[in-house]
Each structure stands twice: as C-alpha cells, then as structure tokens.
Amino acid sequence: MLPEPPVCCPSKYHNGGSIFPKQKVNGPIFLRRHFVPVLDRMLQAPKLDSRAVLAVTTSVPDFQAHVTRLDVLTAPEAREWLLASSAMPGVFSPVERAGVSYVDGGVVNDLPVDIARQIGADYVIAISGEGIGRIGSDHGDLYLKPSERLPGLFNFRPEAIANMIALGRRDAQIALKRAHFSPFHR
C-alpha cells in the first residue's frame, strides 16, 4: 500500500477562478473515441512484473498533485484515473472521483520524478510526453524523450497512436541497451 499521496505546490498560473469546463467539450478533434478503446486494450494486457504503476493527477480547484497506484485497481477504476491524468484543461472535462475533480497531473508537474522519489522509487525511468507543464530539474535515472516529433497532443487516430507506441518502444529499447538496464530484472 502506498503512503498518502505527496502534495505539490499550487500552480503559479492559477488565478483563483475556475478555468476548467464542467461539461464535456464537443467537437470531433477533441473526442476520445479513438483513445478509450486503445486504453482499454492496454489495461487488459498482462502485467509483466510486480512493479508499481502510478498515475499523477491534479485536483481542482486546489491544484494539488495526487498519486494513484493503478496496478492494484480493477481495469475500470484504472481507466478512470488514466482518463483523469490525461484530462487537459479546456480540452477534456475533469474526471470526478468521490466528489473531487481531477485533471492532468502535468498541470502542476509534467515530469513527476520528485514524486516517484518521495514514495520510494529506487530507479526512475522518466518519459517525456512533450507536454506543456513544468518540468523540474530531476529528470530521473534514465530520461526518455521521443527521437522524432510526435504527431500532436490531440491526434487519437488509431494509426497515429500505433506509430507513437512503436516509436516509444523503439526509443526505449535503444535507451535501455545504452544504459545496460533490463526492464524485466531488478
């Protein structure tokens, strides 16, 4: 069981008012219809080892970072937290859990290596999602950044998602070989 989630600083960009739409944003470019099925398939895949899988979200309106351990949840519960962790303000509506609204963790920390270390991670592999939030000075023990430009934050077409996954897999394999690290052995 993880300790209570560490709390990060409120965003310096918050002006006290609500900037998050309560209703879903409509329009074909912002629909998650392509993303959710891929997410569901990924959640059904067998887990390869016993390491913790975490999602970082931001609660609103207090702008605090929250960590949720996904590998101990059911697939539907994990899906909700993953949707919350990708709910970019102004694009996707926040996800409500127990009366609290949550959005993308990148709102306050786009590369939460500090949070991973605070909860006891021995080795941190940090993966850049090329987001728009703050990135601290600690980039982890191994920092993975895409070798090619990603197709865009809102491109959820199946072929674009497949290409991003393939690029991530290829970049990770190269980086892990260089680092002499096997992701399946501690």
DRENDO-1510 file (C-alpha; in Angstrom, 1 decimal, always signed):
<recs>
REC; n; res; u; v; w
REC; 1; MET; +0.0; +0.0; +0.0 .
REC; 2; LEU; +1.3; +3.4; -0.9 .
REC; 3; PRO; +1.6; +6.2; +1.7 .
REC; 4; GLU; -0.7; +9.2; +1.5 .
REC; 5; PRO; +0.0; +11.0; -1.8 .
REC; 6; PRO; +2.6; +13.7; -1.6 .
REC; 7; VAL; +1.3; +17.1; -2.2 .
REC; 8; CYS; +3.0; +19.5; -4.6 .
REC; 9; CYS; +2.8; +23.3; -4.7 .
REC; 10; PRO; -0.3; +25.0; -6.2 .
REC; 11; SER; +0.3; +26.2; -9.7 .
REC; 12; LYS; +1.6; +29.7; -10.0 .
REC; 13; TYR; -0.7; +30.1; -13.0 .
REC; 14; HIS; -3.9; +29.7; -11.0 .
REC; 15; ASN; -5.8; +32.9; -10.6 .
REC; 16; GLY; -8.4; +31.7; -8.1 .
REC; 17; GLY; -11.2; +31.3; -10.6 .
REC; 18; SER; -12.3; +28.1; -12.3 .
REC; 19; ILE; -10.7; +27.6; -15.7 .
REC; 20; PHE; -12.0; +24.1; -16.2 .
REC; 21; PRO; -15.2; +23.3; -18.0 .
REC; 22; LYS; -17.6; +21.2; -16.1 .
REC; 23; GLN; -19.3; +19.9; -19.2 .
REC; 24; LYS; -17.6; +17.8; -21.9 .
REC; 25; VAL; -16.1; +19.9; -24.7 .
REC; 26; ASN; -17.7; +19.0; -28.0 .
REC; 27; GLY; -16.1; +18.8; -31.4 .
REC; 28; PRO; -14.6; +16.0; -33.5 .
REC; 29; ILE; -11.0; +16.9; -32.8 .
REC; 30; PHE; -11.5; +16.5; -29.0 .
REC; 31; LEU; -13.4; +13.3; -28.9 .
REC; 32; ARG; -11.8; +10.4; -27.0 .
REC; 33; ARG; -13.5; +7.8; -29.2 .
REC; 34; HIS; -10.2; +6.6; -30.6 .
REC; 35; PHE; -8.2; +6.8; -27.3 .
REC; 36; VAL; -10.5; +4.9; -25.0 .
REC; 37; PRO; -10.5; +1.6; -26.9 .
REC; 38; VAL; -6.7; +1.6; -27.1 .
REC; 39; LEU; -6.6; +2.4; -23.3 .
REC; 40; ASP; -9.0; -0.5; -22.6 .
REC; 41; ARG; -6.9; -2.9; -24.6 .
REC; 42; MET; -3.7; -1.8; -22.8 .
REC; 43; LEU; -5.4; -2.3; -19.5 .
REC; 44; GLN; -6.3; -5.9; -20.4 .
REC; 45; ALA; -2.7; -6.8; -21.3 .
REC; 46; PRO; -1.0; -9.0; -18.7 .
REC; 47; LYS; +1.4; -7.2; -16.4 .
REC; 48; LEU; +5.0; -8.3; -16.9 .
REC; 49; ASP; +6.3; -7.8; -13.3 .
REC; 50; SER; +5.3; -6.6; -9.9 .
REC; 51; ARG; +6.5; -3.0; -10.1 .
REC; 52; ALA; +4.0; -0.3; -9.1 .
REC; 53; VAL; +2.2; +1.6; -11.9 .
REC; 54; LEU; +1.3; +5.1; -10.9 .
REC; 55; ALA; -0.8; +7.9; -12.4 .
REC; 56; VAL; -0.4; +11.5; -11.3 .
REC; 57; THR; -3.4; +13.8; -11.4 .
REC; 58; THR; -4.1; +17.4; -10.2 .
REC; 59; SER; -7.1; +18.0; -8.0 .
REC; 60; VAL; -9.1; +21.2; -8.7 .
REC; 61; PRO; -9.6; +23.9; -7.6 .
REC; 62; ASP; -6.8; +23.4; -5.0 .
REC; 63; PHE; -4.1; +22.4; -7.7 .
REC; 64; GLN; -2.5; +19.7; -5.6 .
REC; 65; ALA; -0.8; +16.7; -7.2 .
REC; 66; HIS; -2.2; +13.3; -6.3 .
REC; 67; VAL; -0.7; +9.9; -6.9 .
REC; 68; THR; -2.8; +6.8; -7.6 .
REC; 69; ARG; -1.4; +3.3; -7.8 .
REC; 70; LEU; -3.1; +1.7; -10.8 .
REC; 71; ASP; -1.8; -1.9; -10.6 .
REC; 72; VAL; -3.9; -2.7; -7.6 .
REC; 73; LEU; -7.1; -1.4; -9.1 .
REC; 74; THR; -9.6; -3.0; -11.4 .
REC; 75; ALA; -9.3; -2.2; -15.1 .
REC; 76; PRO; -12.4; +0.2; -15.0 .
REC; 77; GLU; -11.0; +2.0; -11.9 .
REC; 78; ALA; -7.6; +2.3; -13.5 .
REC; 79; ARG; -9.2; +3.6; -16.7 .
REC; 80; GLU; -10.9; +6.4; -14.8 .
REC; 81; TRP; -7.6; +7.5; -13.2 .
REC; 82; LEU; -5.8; +7.3; -16.6 .
REC; 83; LEU; -8.6; +9.4; -18.2 .
REC; 84; ALA; -8.2; +11.9; -15.3 .
REC; 85; SER; -4.4; +12.0; -15.7 .
REC; 86; SER; -4.9; +12.9; -19.4 .
REC; 87; ALA; -7.8; +15.4; -18.9 .
REC; 88; MET; -6.1; +18.5; -20.2 .
REC; 89; PRO; -7.9; +21.7; -19.0 .
REC; 90; GLY; -10.0; +23.3; -21.7 .
REC; 91; VAL; -9.8; +20.2; -23.9 .
REC; 92; PHE; -11.3; +17.3; -21.8 .
REC; 93; SER; -13.6; +17.7; -18.9 .
REC; 94; PRO; -12.2; +16.8; -15.4 .
REC; 95; VAL; -12.9; +13.3; -14.0 .
REC; 96; GLU; -14.9; +13.2; -10.7 .
REC; 97; ARG; -13.9; +10.8; -8.0 .
REC; 98; ALA; -15.5; +10.9; -4.6 .
REC; 99; GLY; -16.7; +14.4; -5.2 .
REC; 100; VAL; -13.3; +15.8; -6.2 .
REC; 101; SER; -12.5; +16.8; -9.8 .
REC; 102; TYR; -9.1; +15.7; -11.2 .
REC; 103; VAL; -7.3; +16.8; -14.3 .
REC; 104; ASP; -3.9; +16.0; -16.0 .
REC; 105; GLY; -1.1; +15.9; -13.4 .
REC; 106; GLY; +1.1; +17.9; -15.9 .
REC; 107; VAL; -0.9; +21.0; -14.8 .
REC; 108; VAL; +1.4; +21.2; -11.8 .
REC; 109; ASN; +4.2; +18.8; -12.7 .
REC; 110; ASP; +4.8; +17.4; -16.2 .
REC; 111; LEU; +7.6; +15.1; -15.2 .
REC; 112; PRO; +6.9; +14.0; -11.6 .
REC; 113; VAL; +10.3; +12.4; -10.8 .
REC; 114; ASP; +10.3; +14.1; -7.5 .
REC; 115; ILE; +7.0; +12.4; -6.6 .
REC; 116; ALA; +8.4; +9.0; -7.6 .
REC; 117; ARG; +11.4; +9.5; -5.4 .
REC; 118; GLN; +9.3; +10.7; -2.5 .
REC; 119; ILE; +7.3; +7.5; -2.5 .
REC; 120; GLY; +10.4; +5.4; -2.5 .
REC; 121; ALA; +11.3; +4.6; -6.1 .
REC; 122; ASP; +14.8; +3.0; -6.4 .
REC; 123; TYR; +15.3; +3.8; -10.1 .
REC; 124; VAL; +13.2; +6.3; -12.1 .
REC; 125; ILE; +12.7; +5.9; -15.8 .
REC; 126; ALA; +11.2; +9.3; -16.8 .
REC; 127; ILE; +9.4; +9.5; -20.1 .
REC; 128; SER; +8.7; +12.9; -21.7 .
REC; 129; GLY; +5.2; +13.2; -23.2 .
REC; 130; GLU; +6.2; +16.5; -24.7 .
REC; 131; GLY; +3.5; +18.2; -22.6 .
REC; 132; ILE; +3.1; +21.9; -21.7 .
REC; 133; GLY; +3.6; +21.8; -18.0 .
REC; 134; ARG; +6.5; +22.5; -15.7 .
REC; 135; ILE; +9.4; +20.0; -15.7 .
REC; 136; GLY; +11.7; +20.0; -12.6 .
REC; 137; SER; +15.5; +19.7; -12.6 .
REC; 138; ASP; +15.4; +16.0; -11.7 .
REC; 139; HIS; +14.9; +14.0; -15.0 .
REC; 140; GLY; +15.3; +10.6; -13.3 .
REC; 141; ASP; +17.9; +8.0; -13.7 .
REC; 142; LEU; +17.0; +7.4; -17.3 .
REC; 143; TYR; +15.3; +10.1; -19.3 .
REC; 144; LEU; +13.4; +9.0; -22.4 .
REC; 145; LYS; +12.4; +11.6; -25.0 .
REC; 146; PRO; +10.9; +10.9; -28.4 .
REC; 147; SER; +13.6; +10.7; -31.1 .
REC; 148; GLU; +11.0; +12.1; -33.6 .
REC; 149; ARG; +8.4; +14.7; -33.4 .
REC; 150; LEU; +5.1; +13.4; -32.1 .
REC; 151; PRO; +2.1; +13.9; -34.3 .
REC; 152; GLY; +0.2; +16.1; -31.9 .
REC; 153; LEU; -1.4; +16.1; -28.5 .
REC; 154; PHE; -4.9; +15.6; -29.9 .
REC; 155; ASN; -4.2; +13.1; -32.6 .
REC; 156; PHE; -6.0; +10.0; -31.4 .
REC; 157; ARG; -6.4; +8.3; -34.7 .
REC; 158; PRO; -5.5; +4.6; -34.3 .
REC; 159; GLU; -2.6; +4.7; -36.8 .
REC; 160; ALA; -1.2; +7.8; -35.0 .
REC; 161; ILE; -1.4; +6.0; -31.6 .
REC; 162; ALA; +0.1; +2.9; -33.1 .
REC; 163; ASN; +3.0; +4.9; -34.5 .
REC; 164; MET; +3.6; +6.7; -31.2 .
REC; 165; ILE; +3.6; +3.4; -29.3 .
REC; 166; ALA; +6.1; +1.9; -31.8 .
REC; 167; LEU; +8.3; +5.0; -31.6 .
REC; 168; GLY; +8.2; +4.8; -27.8 .
REC; 169; ARG; +9.1; +1.1; -27.8 .
REC; 170; ARG; +11.9; +1.6; -30.2 .
REC; 171; ASP; +13.4; +4.6; -28.4 .
REC; 172; ALA; +13.1; +2.8; -25.0 .
REC; 173; GLN; +14.8; -0.3; -26.3 .
REC; 174; ILE; +17.7; +1.8; -27.6 .
REC; 175; ALA; +18.0; +3.8; -24.4 .
REC; 176; LEU; +17.8; +0.7; -22.2 .
REC; 177; LYS; +20.5; -1.0; -24.2 .
REC; 178; ARG; +22.7; +2.0; -23.8 .
REC; 179; ALA; +22.0; +2.2; -20.1 .
REC; 180; HIS; +22.7; -1.6; -19.7 .
REC; 181; PHE; +19.3; -1.9; -18.0 .
REC; 182; SER; +16.9; -4.7; -18.4 .
REC; 183; PRO; +13.3; -3.7; -17.6 .
REC; 184; PHE; +12.4; -7.2; -16.5 .
REC; 185; HIS; +15.2; -7.7; -14.0 .
REC; 186; ARG; +15.9; -5.7; -10.9 .
</recs>
